[in-house]
């Protein structure tokens, strides 16, 4: 397994972990947003720009959910 594949595996595994824990704390929502950024970077680095683009948008959606939860809205 090369370094890029390992990076992608870690990014997607973190996404799954944080997604599963989102109901426990807003900080897991922020962790999910951050891991989506890593997934986006992986997509662009490996040449799958549609995946990178979608993950980037998904990270913005998750960050907005975290912000709304922190503000109590």
Phi and psi in radians as a Rosetta constraint file:
Dihedral C 1 N 2 CA 2 C 2 CIRCULARHARMONIC -1.443 0.35
Dihedral N 2 CA 2 C 2 N 3 CIRCULARHARMONIC 3.008 0.35
Dihedral C 2 N 3 CA 3 C 3 CIRCULARHARMONIC -1.100 0.35
Dihedral N 3 CA 3 C 3 N 4 CIRCULARHARMONIC -0.683 0.35
Dihedral C 3 N 4 CA 4 C 4 CIRCULARHARMONIC -1.149 0.35
Dihedral N 4 CA 4 C 4 N 5 CIRCULARHARMONIC -0.724 0.35
Dihedral C 4 N 5 CA 5 C 5 CIRCULARHARMONIC -1.135 0.35
Dihedral N 5 CA 5 C 5 N 6 CIRCULARHARMONIC -0.710 0.35
Dihedral C 5 N 6 CA 6 C 6 CIRCULARHARMONIC -1.108 0.35
Dihedral N 6 CA 6 C 6 N 7 CIRCULARHARMONIC -0.732 0.35
Dihedral C 6 N 7 CA 7 C 7 CIRCULARHARMONIC -1.026 0.35
Dihedral N 7 CA 7 C 7 N 8 CIRCULARHARMONIC -0.805 0.35
Dihedral C 7 N 8 CA 8 C 8 CIRCULARHARMONIC -1.096 0.35
Dihedral N 8 CA 8 C 8 N 9 CIRCULARHARMONIC -0.702 0.35
Dihedral C 8 N 9 CA 9 C 9 CIRCULARHARMONIC -1.103 0.35
Dihedral N 9 CA 9 C 9 N 10 CIRCULARHARMONIC -0.756 0.35
Dihedral C 9 N 10 CA 10 C 10 CIRCULARHARMONIC -1.138 0.35
Dihedral N 10 CA 10 C 10 N 11 CIRCULARHARMONIC -0.771 0.35
Dihedral C 10 N 11 CA 11 C 11 CIRCULARHARMONIC -1.051 0.35
Dihedral N 11 CA 11 C 11 N 12 CIRCULARHARMONIC -0.845 0.35
Dihedral C 11 N 12 CA 12 C 12 CIRCULARHARMONIC -1.221 0.35
Dihedral N 12 CA 12 C 12 N 13 CIRCULARHARMONIC -0.617 0.35
Dihedral C 12 N 13 CA 13 C 13 CIRCULARHARMONIC -1.132 0.35
Dihedral N 13 CA 13 C 13 N 14 CIRCULARHARMONIC -0.718 0.35
Dihedral C 13 N 14 CA 14 C 14 CIRCULARHARMONIC -1.128 0.35
Dihedral N 14 CA 14 C 14 N 15 CIRCULARHARMONIC -0.682 0.35
Dihedral C 14 N 15 CA 15 C 15 CIRCULARHARMONIC -1.018 0.35
Dihedral N 15 CA 15 C 15 N 16 CIRCULARHARMONIC -0.813 0.35
Dihedral C 15 N 16 CA 16 C 16 CIRCULARHARMONIC -1.093 0.35
Dihedral N 16 CA 16 C 16 N 17 CIRCULARHARMONIC -0.799 0.35
Dihedral C 16 N 17 CA 17 C 17 CIRCULARHARMONIC -1.071 0.35
Dihedral N 17 CA 17 C 17 N 18 CIRCULARHARMONIC -0.894 0.35
Dihedral C 17 N 18 CA 18 C 18 CIRCULARHARMONIC -1.156 0.35
Dihedral N 18 CA 18 C 18 N 19 CIRCULARHARMONIC -0.622 0.35
Dihedral C 18 N 19 CA 19 C 19 CIRCULARHARMONIC -1.095 0.35
Dihedral N 19 CA 19 C 19 N 20 CIRCULARHARMONIC -0.724 0.35
Dihedral C 19 N 20 CA 20 C 20 CIRCULARHARMONIC -1.161 0.35
Dihedral N 20 CA 20 C 20 N 21 CIRCULARHARMONIC -0.472 0.35
Dihedral C 20 N 21 CA 21 C 21 CIRCULARHARMONIC -1.746 0.35
Dihedral N 21 CA 21 C 21 N 22 CIRCULARHARMONIC 0.053 0.35
Dihedral C 21 N 22 CA 22 C 22 CIRCULARHARMONIC -0.961 0.35
Dihedral N 22 CA 22 C 22 N 23 CIRCULARHARMONIC -0.597 0.35
Dihedral C 22 N 23 CA 23 C 23 CIRCULARHARMONIC -1.237 0.35
Dihedral N 23 CA 23 C 23 N 24 CIRCULARHARMONIC -0.284 0.35
Dihedral C 23 N 24 CA 24 C 24 CIRCULARHARMONIC -1.434 0.35
Dihedral N 24 CA 24 C 24 N 25 CIRCULARHARMONIC -0.523 0.35
Dihedral C 24 N 25 CA 25 C 25 CIRCULARHARMONIC -2.889 0.35
Dihedral N 25 CA 25 C 25 N 26 CIRCULARHARMONIC 2.534 0.35
Dihedral C 25 N 26 CA 26 C 26 CIRCULARHARMONIC -1.057 0.35
Dihedral N 26 CA 26 C 26 N 27 CIRCULARHARMONIC -0.427 0.35
Dihedral C 26 N 27 CA 27 C 27 CIRCULARHARMONIC -1.164 0.35
Dihedral N 27 CA 27 C 27 N 28 CIRCULARHARMONIC -0.482 0.35
Dihedral C 27 N 28 CA 28 C 28 CIRCULARHARMONIC -1.254 0.35
Dihedral N 28 CA 28 C 28 N 29 CIRCULARHARMONIC -0.519 0.35
Dihedral C 28 N 29 CA 29 C 29 CIRCULARHARMONIC -1.144 0.35
Dihedral N 29 CA 29 C 29 N 30 CIRCULARHARMONIC -0.746 0.35
Dihedral C 29 N 30 CA 30 C 30 CIRCULARHARMONIC -1.132 0.35
Dihedral N 30 CA 30 C 30 N 31 CIRCULARHARMONIC -0.676 0.35
Dihedral C 30 N 31 CA 31 C 31 CIRCULARHARMONIC -1.083 0.35
Dihedral N 31 CA 31 C 31 N 32 CIRCULARHARMONIC -0.672 0.35
Dihedral C 31 N 32 CA 32 C 32 CIRCULARHARMONIC -1.106 0.35
Dihedral N 32 CA 32 C 32 N 33 CIRCULARHARMONIC -0.746 0.35
Dihedral C 32 N 33 CA 33 C 33 CIRCULARHARMONIC -1.061 0.35
Dihedral N 33 CA 33 C 33 N 34 CIRCULARHARMONIC -0.760 0.35
Dihedral C 33 N 34 CA 34 C 34 CIRCULARHARMONIC -1.129 0.35
Dihedral N 34 CA 34 C 34 N 35 CIRCULARHARMONIC -0.689 0.35
Dihedral C 34 N 35 CA 35 C 35 CIRCULARHARMONIC -1.234 0.35
Dihedral N 35 CA 35 C 35 N 36 CIRCULARHARMONIC -0.481 0.35
Dihedral C 35 N 36 CA 36 C 36 CIRCULARHARMONIC -1.160 0.35
Dihedral N 36 CA 36 C 36 N 37 CIRCULARHARMONIC -0.631 0.35
Dihedral C 36 N 37 CA 37 C 37 CIRCULARHARMONIC -1.073 0.35
Dihedral N 37 CA 37 C 37 N 38 CIRCULARHARMONIC -0.748 0.35
Dihedral C 37 N 38 CA 38 C 38 CIRCULARHARMONIC -1.103 0.35
Dihedral N 38 CA 38 C 38 N 39 CIRCULARHARMONIC -0.718 0.35
Dihedral C 38 N 39 CA 39 C 39 CIRCULARHARMONIC -1.109 0.35
Dihedral N 39 CA 39 C 39 N 40 CIRCULARHARMONIC -0.663 0.35
Dihedral C 39 N 40 CA 40 C 40 CIRCULARHARMONIC -1.113 0.35
Dihedral N 40 CA 40 C 40 N 41 CIRCULARHARMONIC -0.798 0.35
Dihedral C 40 N 41 CA 41 C 41 CIRCULARHARMONIC -1.045 0.35
Dihedral N 41 CA 41 C 41 N 42 CIRCULARHARMONIC -0.737 0.35
Dihedral C 41 N 42 CA 42 C 42 CIRCULARHARMONIC -1.050 0.35
Dihedral N 42 CA 42 C 42 N 43 CIRCULARHARMONIC -0.802 0.35
Dihedral C 42 N 43 CA 43 C 43 CIRCULARHARMONIC -1.015 0.35
Dihedral N 43 CA 43 C 43 N 44 CIRCULARHARMONIC -0.801 0.35
Dihedral C 43 N 44 CA 44 C 44 CIRCULARHARMONIC -1.174 0.35
Dihedral N 44 CA 44 C 44 N 45 CIRCULARHARMONIC -0.700 0.35
Dihedral C 44 N 45 CA 45 C 45 CIRCULARHARMONIC -1.147 0.35
Dihedral N 45 CA 45 C 45 N 46 CIRCULARHARMONIC -0.565 0.35
Dihedral C 45 N 46 CA 46 C 46 CIRCULARHARMONIC -1.603 0.35
Dihedral N 46 CA 46 C 46 N 47 CIRCULARHARMONIC -0.015 0.35
Dihedral C 46 N 47 CA 47 C 47 CIRCULARHARMONIC 1.639 0.35
Dihedral N 47 CA 47 C 47 N 48 CIRCULARHARMONIC 0.106 0.35
Dihedral C 47 N 48 CA 48 C 48 CIRCULARHARMONIC -1.704 0.35
Dihedral N 48 CA 48 C 48 N 49 CIRCULARHARMONIC 1.237 0.35
Dihedral C 48 N 49 CA 49 C 49 CIRCULARHARMONIC -1.056 0.35
Dihedral N 49 CA 49 C 49 N 50 CIRCULARHARMONIC -0.556 0.35
Dihedral C 49 N 50 CA 50 C 50 CIRCULARHARMONIC -1.086 0.35
Dihedral N 50 CA 50 C 50 N 51 CIRCULARHARMONIC -0.698 0.35
Dihedral C 50 N 51 CA 51 C 51 CIRCULARHARMONIC -1.105 0.35
Dihedral N 51 CA 51 C 51 N 52 CIRCULARHARMONIC -0.786 0.35
Dihedral C 51 N 52 CA 52 C 52 CIRCULARHARMONIC -1.066 0.35
Dihedral N 52 CA 52 C 52 N 53 CIRCULARHARMONIC -0.694 0.35
Dihedral C 52 N 53 CA 53 C 53 CIRCULARHARMONIC -1.173 0.35
Dihedral N 53 CA 53 C 53 N 54 CIRCULARHARMONIC -0.814 0.35
Dihedral C 53 N 54 CA 54 C 54 CIRCULARHARMONIC -1.115 0.35
Dihedral N 54 CA 54 C 54 N 55 CIRCULARHARMONIC -0.738 0.35
Dihedral C 54 N 55 CA 55 C 55 CIRCULARHARMONIC -1.130 0.35
Dihedral N 55 CA 55 C 55 N 56 CIRCULARHARMONIC -0.622 0.35
Dihedral C 55 N 56 CA 56 C 56 CIRCULARHARMONIC -1.110 0.35
Dihedral N 56 CA 56 C 56 N 57 CIRCULARHARMONIC -0.760 0.35
Dihedral C 56 N 57 CA 57 C 57 CIRCULARHARMONIC -1.134 0.35
Dihedral N 57 CA 57 C 57 N 58 CIRCULARHARMONIC -0.740 0.35
Dihedral C 57 N 58 CA 58 C 58 CIRCULARHARMONIC -1.078 0.35
Dihedral N 58 CA 58 C 58 N 59 CIRCULARHARMONIC -0.614 0.35
Dihedral C 58 N 59 CA 59 C 59 CIRCULARHARMONIC -1.150 0.35
Dihedral N 59 CA 59 C 59 N 60 CIRCULARHARMONIC -0.638 0.35
Dihedral C 59 N 60 CA 60 C 60 CIRCULARHARMONIC -1.176 0.35
Dihedral N 60 CA 60 C 60 N 61 CIRCULARHARMONIC -0.689 0.35
Dihedral C 60 N 61 CA 61 C 61 CIRCULARHARMONIC -1.088 0.35
Dihedral N 61 CA 61 C 61 N 62 CIRCULARHARMONIC -0.791 0.35
Dihedral C 61 N 62 CA 62 C 62 CIRCULARHARMONIC -1.165 0.35
Dihedral N 62 CA 62 C 62 N 63 CIRCULARHARMONIC -0.697 0.35
Dihedral C 62 N 63 CA 63 C 63 CIRCULARHARMONIC -1.110 0.35
Dihedral N 63 CA 63 C 63 N 64 CIRCULARHARMONIC -0.654 0.35
Dihedral C 63 N 64 CA 64 C 64 CIRCULARHARMONIC -1.167 0.35
Dihedral N 64 CA 64 C 64 N 65 CIRCULARHARMONIC -0.678 0.35
Dihedral C 64 N 65 CA 65 C 65 CIRCULARHARMONIC -1.091 0.35
Dihedral N 65 CA 65 C 65 N 66 CIRCULARHARMONIC -0.721 0.35
Dihedral C 65 N 66 CA 66 C 66 CIRCULARHARMONIC -1.089 0.35
Dihedral N 66 CA 66 C 66 N 67 CIRCULARHARMONIC -0.783 0.35
Dihedral C 66 N 67 CA 67 C 67 CIRCULARHARMONIC -1.064 0.35
Dihedral N 67 CA 67 C 67 N 68 CIRCULARHARMONIC -0.763 0.35
Dihedral C 67 N 68 CA 68 C 68 CIRCULARHARMONIC -1.133 0.35
Dihedral N 68 CA 68 C 68 N 69 CIRCULARHARMONIC -0.690 0.35
Dihedral C 68 N 69 CA 69 C 69 CIRCULARHARMONIC -1.133 0.35
Dihedral N 69 CA 69 C 69 N 70 CIRCULARHARMONIC -0.687 0.35
Dihedral C 69 N 70 CA 70 C 70 CIRCULARHARMONIC -1.182 0.35
Dihedral N 70 CA 70 C 70 N 71 CIRCULARHARMONIC -0.559 0.35
Dihedral C 70 N 71 CA 71 C 71 CIRCULARHARMONIC -1.498 0.35
Dihedral N 71 CA 71 C 71 N 72 CIRCULARHARMONIC -0.132 0.35
Dihedral C 71 N 72 CA 72 C 72 CIRCULARHARMONIC 1.361 0.35
Dihedral N 72 CA 72 C 72 N 73 CIRCULARHARMONIC 0.456 0.35
